[in-house]
């Protein structure tokens, strides 16, 4: 299962034509097993201004499995991710990234992203990163 991060969904939904957008299009066309987390769902939807676009995109996102945080266990795992990264010299910029990573780790899912903080988490905590062969490694 590949969890698609907010950074990639935004490129895709805005049809930016970036390598991330184009690769996600291919994954969807090939009917790969894609998912998102509840926090990614929120992040994508909160940035939409137009109500019709909101409804359309909500429908698209809800067509994929949405992994949910497991209560306090997920929050504690996220805090441990942040603390361990910090001890290793990496400062994660957003708590949301630690929560997304914790949810992916709990599910054993790969994460398709365009965010340097996930690369740091992967180095420290073993987060599985989905890396398309046609895209350069992020950072």
N, C-alpha and C positions, 0 to 999 in steps of 0.2 A: 504494500500500500504506500502510495506517495501522497504526503500531505503537501498541499500547495499553499505557500505563504502569501500573506497580504501583498508583498512587494511584487510577486508574479501575477496575482489576480488583477491588480490595478493595471499593470501593463496590458494584460489580456483584455480586460473589460473596456479599456480606453482605446483598444486596437492601436497601440503605439508602434507596432512593427519591430519591436526589439527582439533580440534572439530569445529572450524569456517568453515573450508573447507568442512568437512563432512556434517555439517548442511546445508550449502548453497547448496550442491549437492542434499540433500533431498528436500529442498524448490523448486529447479528447477525441480526435478523429479515429484513433486506434483503439478507443474504448479501454484505455489503461485504467487500473484501479486507482482512482484519485479520491482524496478526502480533504477536509479542512478541520480545524479545531473551532470550538465555540468562540474563542477569542479572535481568531482570524475572521470568522463570520461577522462578529461585531465590528472589527476594524474596517473591513471592506464597506459594510453598510453605513457606518457613521460618516463616511466621507461623501456620500451621495446627496446632492442638493435637491434634484428634481424628484417628485413623488412617483411619477410613472417609471423613471429609471430605477428608483428604489424597489418598486414592486417587481419589475422585470429581473433585476439582478438578484433579489431575494429568491425568486423562483429558480434561477440558475443555480445559485449556491445550495439551495435545499435539495437539489437533485443529486447531490453527493453526500456520502456519509459525513456526519459532523461528530468528531471525537470530542468528548466532554471531559472537563476536569473532574477529578475524583475527590472533590472536597478538600479538606485540609491537607490530606496526603500530597496532593499535587502542589499546593502552595508551599508546603515544607520542602518538597523536592526542588521547586523553583528557587527557594531561598538558598538551599544547599548548592545548587548550580551557580548562583550568583557569588556566593562566598568562596567556593572552590576556584572559580575563574579569577576572582579578585586576588586570592592567594598566589595564583599562577601568573599574575601580572596583567590580566585582562579585565578591563572594566566594561561590563555589559551596560549599554546605554539605556535600555528600557526593561522594566520588570516584565512587561508583556512578552518579550522575547524569551525570558526564562520560563514563563508559564507555558508558552507554546512549545518550547523544547521539552519541558517536563511532560507535557501531554503526549508528545511524540515518543519520548522514551518509554512511557508507560504502555503505549500501544505497540511498541516495536516498529514504528513507521519511519520511513525515510522522509526527509524534508527537502522540498524544492524551493529555493529561496534566492534572493539577491540582497543579502544583508550580512555585513561582515561580522556582526555579533554571533550569528549562528556558527560561523567558521571557528570562532574562539571556543564556543561551547562544545563543538565537535572535538576539538583538540583536547579539551580538559575532561569532558564527560562521556565521550563516545557517541554523541548524537549522530545518527546515520544521515548522511547528506546525499540526496539524489543529484548526481552530476551527469547531465547529458554529454555525450561524447563530442557534440558539435559546439559546446560552449566552453570557454576557458573557465578554469577554476576561479571563483570569486575570491579575490585578494590572494 
